[in-house]
Structure formats: C-alpha cells, structure tokens
Amino acid sequence: MLPDEWKKSTFVVFFAAVIFGAVLAAGIINYVVDPYDLYGVNLFAPIEVNQYEAKLDLFRAYEPPPSSLILGNSRVKAFDPEVVTSYTGTKCFNWGLGFASTEVLLAELKIALDEEHAPIELIVLGIDPIMFNSNIEIPKQARVESGYTRYFAPNPVLTANWERMSVLFTMDQLKMSFAAIFRKISGKERLIEPEYRADGLTIFAIRHMNDIQGPPDLNEIVTEGAPKYFENTLAGWTELDPERMKAWEEFLDLCVEKNIIIYAFMNPMHPLLWDLLGEYGSQDIFLKSNEYCERTITEAGGVFRNYSDITTWGGDPNLFNDEVHMLPRNTSKLMQALFTSAGLEPIEQGE
C-alpha cells in the first residue's frame, strides 16, 4: 500500500491537474468562440461585436477627417451625423460606444486631435449619469484595444494584452461562448451583427431600431427591463466617482483649449423608467449628475440641456426600443430641439 503522505500528494496533484485542465479548456473554448470579439478568430458570430475596434477603424478611414463628433454611450448610436451637418455645416462622425465612461470620451477626443489631427470644432455630447459610476468598469473592448488604453493606462500594450488574457478565463465569457455556440447551432447567429455607415452611424440589427414605430409591446419591455437596468447600472450607487470626474474635467479643459463648442444634453429615458427609478430611490444620483454636468459644461462655455424628461423637447414615448434607447425619429427631434434652443436653424441647401 502507498504511504498516507503519497496518497495525499497524489490527490493534491490530481486535483490541481483537474482544475488546471478545466481552466485551460475554458480558455481554449473562449478563445476559439470569442463571444466578445476580442481575439479576431471569427469562427463564430460574437455575442458582442467589438464596436470599439470597429469605430476606431472607421474614424481613421473617414476622409477628410470630420470637424464635429457625436460622443456618448450606446444611447447616442442612433443619432444621425447628417442632422448635425444640416444645422452646423460641419462634417460629423458618430463615435457613440456602448458603456463609454468619461475616460473613453477623453480618449476619443485625444485620438481625434492628437493622432488624426481632425479639425474638431464642435461636439454633440449625450451624457448618461452612469459614465460617472465607478461600479461600472471601463468596457473590456476598450481595455483590450491599445488605441484607447494609451490614454487611461500607464502601459497601454501591457494593459491590453493582460486584459485579453484575464477575461479569457472568466465564467462570464464562458457563458457567452456557450450562448454563441447555441446561436450557431440554431442558425440565428447572423441576426446580431451590426453594420456601420461610413460616418459611424449604426445600422441596427436590433429589432425595430430602424422602424418608423417602436415595438408593439414597448410598455412590457420597459417594465421588464427597468429592474434589470437598475440592478446592472444603479444599485448601490450614490456619489459621482472622483476619477471619472477628473477625466471629465480634463475632457472639458481640452475642449476649451481647442475652442471646441459643446452641445450637450442629459440623455432621455422612457417615462416609465423614470417613474420606476423613483420607486427604487435612484432619482437622486441622476439629479446630482445633472447639476454637476450643467455647471461644468456651462463653465466651459458649452450648451447644456436636461432632456431626461422627454416632454421638455417634444419626444414621443412610443419611439423607443426599450427603456433607454430611442428610435431615429426621436433622436432627430432631440437634436433639432437642442440646436434651435441654442439659436441655430437648418442651413439652406447651397449655402
């Protein structure tokens, strides 16, 4: 018989080998399936297309470089640059990115000015309070792209490579890998791929986003989605994060330095969501965010409008796809209200 010490050693080695093998297998699956589009394998349609890489490539290819930008998170991705052009005469690019934090906004502006030497003179900025929430990490797709990380990480290449490796072995990514595999087996994988216009406007694959009217079950979607929105983005959050505020103020200082005009607004939400957030006790952080942004943008010489309540700009509650994402007819109406409130009118053709 084997001594007890050998039995214990054998068990430890066997157990360690099993754990190592499981972790390695998960990493291989995540790399091959690549559900977040981080590794460029392309054997499966990703659950989340790497919009950060795609938009960066689009911006660099956009010639001549734009003179205005639409910035913000996913809530501005349906804002049409042509509407900005019609009021300002600038060539506009939509650089809206999902879960963009203030660090991402700063990185985008520095890329535009310092790397691409774009003659940016105007920014349309859709503000989401969660940009100041430190509980929400800078998106992994930004962290793995050194084009962005160079502006918020000490060693961008090392950070990007480390992020690619660290998320490779996460349970979250493994779950998404199996979801991507299931979609391929079921034949539905091609329904999720977005396309982009040359000026960055997202041509949505999401249902109804390109429709004239919103989904017929919109109230049900909002009622079900609001608690998830609260849990994922707002639960436990009561104060603006100092680091996010620091990046924000650096962003505004750069705009002042470069004489960039800012037309900013607090992003709208569906009225049902605002009512539900009142029940959850989360309206206070929205009010704090609004007061801070209004003060700092005004000090930077910009225009700020609180458009979280759609009645303030004539928004239609039926022209939403969910609790926070609006259809193009609403986004156009908002920009028209924003510009006209600042004294601008549509530019006549030929001027």
C-alpha positions in Angstrom: 0.0 0.0 0.0 1.0 3.6 -0.6 2.0 5.6 2.4 -0.6 8.2 3.5 1.8 11.0 2.6 2.0 9.7 -1.0 -1.8 9.3 -1.2 -2.2 12.9 -0.1 0.4 14.1 -2.6 -1.2 12.1 -5.4 -4.7 13.6 -4.6 -3.3 17.1 -4.5 -1.6 16.7 -7.8 -4.6 15.0 -9.4 -6.9 17.8 -8.0 -4.6 20.5 -9.3 -4.4 18.8 -12.7 -8.2 18.7 -12.9 -8.5 22.3 -12.0 -5.8 23.4 -14.4 -7.3 21.3 -17.2 -10.8 22.8 -16.6 -9.4 26.3 -16.6 -7.3 25.6 -19.8 -10.3 24.1 -21.5 -12.4 27.1 -20.7 -9.7 29.4 -22.0 -9.5 27.4 -25.3 -13.3 27.5 -25.7 -13.4 31.2 -25.0 -10.5 31.9 -27.5 -12.0 29.8 -30.3 -15.6 31.0 -29.9 -14.5 34.6 -29.0 -18.0 35.8 -27.9 -16.8 39.4 -27.2 -14.9 39.7 -30.5 -11.5 40.3 -28.7 -9.2 37.9 -30.4 -10.1 38.0 -34.1 -10.8 34.3 -34.6 -14.1 34.8 -36.4 -15.3 31.2 -36.3 -18.5 32.1 -34.5 -20.6 35.3 -34.7 -19.8 37.1 -31.4 -22.5 37.9 -28.8 -21.0 41.5 -28.7 -19.3 42.8 -31.8 -16.1 44.8 -30.9 -17.6 48.2 -31.6 -14.6 49.9 -30.1 -12.2 48.5 -32.6 -14.8 48.9 -35.5 -15.5 52.6 -34.7 -11.8 53.4 -34.3 -11.1 51.9 -37.7 -14.0 53.7 -39.2 -12.8 57.0 -37.8 -9.3 56.6 -39.0 -10.6 55.8 -42.5 -13.0 58.7 -42.6 -11.6 61.2 -45.2 -11.3 64.0 -44.9 -11.4 64.0 -41.1 -14.6 65.3 -39.5 -14.9 68.7 -37.9 -17.6 67.6 -35.4 -18.3 64.5 -33.3 -21.3 62.8 -31.7 -20.0 61.3 -28.4 -21.6 59.3 -25.7 -22.6 55.7 -24.9 -24.9 53.3 -26.8 -27.8 55.8 -26.3 -26.4 58.1 -29.0 -25.6 55.4 -31.6 -28.8 56.2 -33.4 -28.1 59.9 -33.7 -27.6 60.8 -37.3 -24.5 62.9 -38.2 -26.3 64.3 -41.1 -28.7 66.1 -38.8 -25.7 67.8 -37.1 -24.4 68.8 -40.6 -27.7 70.3 -41.5 -27.6 72.7 -38.6 -23.9 73.4 -38.2 -22.4 72.9 -41.6 -19.7 70.6 -40.1 -18.7 67.2 -41.3 -19.8 64.9 -38.5 -18.8 61.4 -37.2 -20.8 59.4 -34.7 -18.4 57.8 -32.2 -21.0 56.6 -29.8 -19.7 53.5 -27.9 -21.6 51.2 -25.5 -20.9 51.9 -21.8 -18.5 54.7 -22.7 -17.1 56.2 -19.5 -15.6 59.6 -19.1 -12.2 58.1 -19.7 -13.4 56.8 -23.0 -14.7 60.2 -24.0 -11.3 61.7 -23.2 -9.5 59.0 -25.2 -11.7 59.6 -28.3 -11.1 63.3 -28.3 -7.4 62.9 -27.9 -7.3 60.3 -30.7 -9.2 62.7 -32.9 -7.0 65.7 -32.1 -3.5 64.3 -31.5 -3.4 61.2 -33.7 -5.7 62.0 -36.6 -5.3 65.8 -36.4 -9.0 66.2 -37.1 -10.1 69.8 -37.1 -12.8 69.3 -34.4 -14.7 72.5 -33.8 -18.0 71.1 -32.4 -19.1 68.1 -30.2 -22.6 66.9 -29.7 -22.5 65.0 -26.4 -25.1 62.7 -25.0 -24.5 62.3 -21.2 -25.5 59.3 -19.3 -25.1 59.6 -15.5 -23.6 56.0 -15.4 -20.5 57.5 -17.1 -19.6 58.7 -13.6 -20.3 55.3 -11.8 -17.1 53.6 -10.8 -19.0 50.4 -10.1 -19.2 50.0 -13.9 -15.8 49.2 -15.3 -14.4 50.7 -18.5 -15.7 48.2 -21.1 -13.4 45.2 -21.8 -13.5 46.0 -25.5 -11.9 49.4 -24.7 -9.4 47.9 -22.3 -8.1 45.4 -24.8 -7.6 48.0 -27.5 -4.3 49.9 -27.0 -5.6 52.7 -29.2 -7.9 53.6 -26.3 -5.9 52.3 -23.3 -2.9 54.5 -24.1 -5.0 57.4 -22.8 -6.0 55.9 -19.4 -3.4 53.2 -18.6 0.3 53.7 -17.8 1.4 50.9 -20.1 -1.2 50.5 -22.9 0.2 47.5 -24.7 0.8 45.5 -21.5 -2.6 46.5 -20.2 -4.3 45.5 -23.4 -2.6 42.1 -23.5 -3.2 41.5 -19.9 -6.9 42.3 -20.3 -7.2 39.8 -23.2 -5.6 37.1 -21.1 -7.5 37.8 -17.9 -11.0 37.8 -19.5 -10.1 34.6 -21.4 -10.6 32.5 -18.2 -13.7 34.2 -16.8 -17.0 32.4 -16.3 -18.9 35.3 -17.8 -17.1 34.8 -21.1 -17.6 31.1 -20.9 -21.4 31.5 -20.6 -21.3 33.8 -23.6 -19.2 31.3 -25.5 -21.9 28.6 -25.0 -24.6 31.2 -26.0 -22.7 31.9 -29.2 -22.3 28.1 -29.9 -26.1 27.7 -29.3 -26.8 30.5 -31.7 -24.7 28.9 -34.4 -26.4 25.6 -34.0 -29.8 27.1 -34.0 -29.0 29.1 -37.2 -29.7 32.5 -35.6 -26.2 33.9 -35.3 -26.3 36.2 -38.2 -29.2 38.2 -36.7 -27.0 40.1 -34.3 -24.3 41.7 -36.4 -24.5 45.5 -36.7 -23.3 47.4 -39.7 -22.0 51.0 -39.8 -22.3 53.8 -42.2 -19.0 55.5 -43.2 -19.8 58.4 -40.8 -20.2 56.0 -37.8 -24.0 55.8 -37.7 -25.0 52.3 -36.5 -27.4 50.5 -38.8 -29.1 48.4 -36.1 -29.7 44.7 -36.2 -31.8 45.1 -33.0 -35.5 44.7 -33.7 -37.4 47.8 -34.5 -34.5 50.2 -34.2 -34.8 51.1 -37.9 -38.6 51.1 -37.9 -40.9 54.1 -38.0 -42.7 53.0 -34.9 -41.4 51.2 -31.8 -42.3 47.6 -30.8 -46.0 47.0 -30.0 -45.1 45.5 -26.6 -42.9 48.5 -25.6 -44.6 49.0 -22.2 -43.9 45.4 -21.3 -40.3 45.7 -22.5 -39.7 48.8 -20.3 -41.5 47.3 -17.3 -39.4 44.2 -17.5 -36.2 46.0 -18.5 -36.2 48.7 -15.8 -35.4 46.5 -12.8 -32.5 44.9 -14.8 -31.3 48.4 -15.8 -31.4 49.3 -12.1 -29.6 46.2 -10.9 -26.9 46.4 -13.6 -26.1 50.1 -13.5 -27.5 51.9 -10.5 -27.9 49.6 -7.5 -25.8 50.9 -4.6 -24.5 53.9 -6.5 -24.9 57.3 -4.6 -22.0 59.5 -5.5 -20.1 60.6 -8.6 -16.6 58.9 -8.8 -13.7 61.4 -8.4 -11.6 59.6 -11.0 -14.4 59.8 -13.6 -14.9 63.4 -12.7 -11.2 64.1 -13.2 -11.3 62.6 -16.7 -14.5 64.6 -17.4 -12.9 67.9 -16.4 -9.8 67.1 -18.4 -12.1 66.5 -21.4 -13.8 69.9 -20.9 -10.5 71.7 -20.4 -9.2 70.2 -23.7 -12.4 71.5 -25.4 -11.8 74.9 -24.0 -8.1 74.9 -25.1 -9.0 73.9 -28.6 -12.0 76.2 -28.9 -14.4 73.3 -29.4 -18.1 74.2 -29.0 -20.1 71.7 -26.9 -23.8 71.0 -27.4 -24.6 68.6 -24.5 -27.7 67.0 -23.2 -28.7 64.6 -20.5 -29.9 61.5 -22.3 -33.7 60.9 -22.2 -35.3 57.8 -20.8 -38.7 56.3 -21.2 -41.2 57.9 -18.8 -42.0 54.5 -17.3 -38.3 54.1 -16.4 -38.1 57.4 -14.6 -41.2 56.6 -12.5 -39.8 53.2 -11.6 -36.4 54.7 -10.6 -38.3 56.9 -8.2 -39.7 53.8 -6.6 -36.1 52.4 -6.4 -34.8 55.6 -4.9 -32.3 56.2 -7.7 -33.5 59.6 -9.0 -31.2 61.5 -6.6 -28.0 60.4 -8.4 -29.5 61.5 -11.7 -30.2 64.9 -10.2 -26.6 65.1 -8.8 -25.2 64.2 -12.2 -27.4 66.7 -13.9 -26.3 69.6 -11.6 -22.6 68.7 -11.9 -22.7 68.4 -15.7 -24.7 71.6 -16.2 -22.3 73.6 -14.0 -19.1 72.3 -15.6 -20.3 72.5 -19.2 -21.6 76.0 -18.7 -18.3 77.0 -17.2 -16.6 75.6 -20.3 -18.8 77.8 -22.5 -20.9 75.0 -23.8 -24.7 74.5 -24.2 -26.4 72.1 -21.8 -29.9 70.8 -21.8 -31.5 68.4 -19.4 -33.5 66.2 -21.7 -34.0 63.3 -19.4 -37.8 64.2 -19.4 -39.0 63.7 -23.0 -41.7 66.3 -22.5 -39.1 69.1 -22.4 -38.2 68.6 -26.0 -41.3 67.0 -27.5 -40.2 63.4 -27.5 -42.6 60.6 -28.3 -42.7 57.8 -25.7 -43.7 55.4 -28.4 -40.5 56.0 -30.3 -38.3 53.9 -28.0 -36.9 50.4 -28.5 -36.5 49.8 -24.8 -36.2 51.8 -21.5 -33.3 54.0 -22.7 -32.7 53.5 -26.4 -34.6 55.8 -28.8 -35.6 55.3 -32.4 -34.1 57.6 -35.1 -37.2 59.8 -35.3 -36.8 60.7 -31.7 -33.1 61.3 -31.9 -33.5 63.6 -34.8 -36.3 65.5 -33.0 -34.0 65.9 -29.9 -31.1 67.3 -31.9 -33.4 69.7 -33.7 -34.6 70.9 -30.3 -31.1 71.1 -29.0 -29.8 73.3 -31.8 -32.8 75.5 -32.1 -32.8 76.1 -28.4 -29.2 77.4 -28.9 -30.3 79.7 -31.7 -29.3 77.6 -34.7 -31.5 77.0 -37.7 -31.2 74.5 -40.5 -28.8 75.6 -43.2 -30.4 76.1 -46.6 -29.1 73.9 -49.4 -26.4 75.7 -51.4 -25.3 78.0 -48.6 
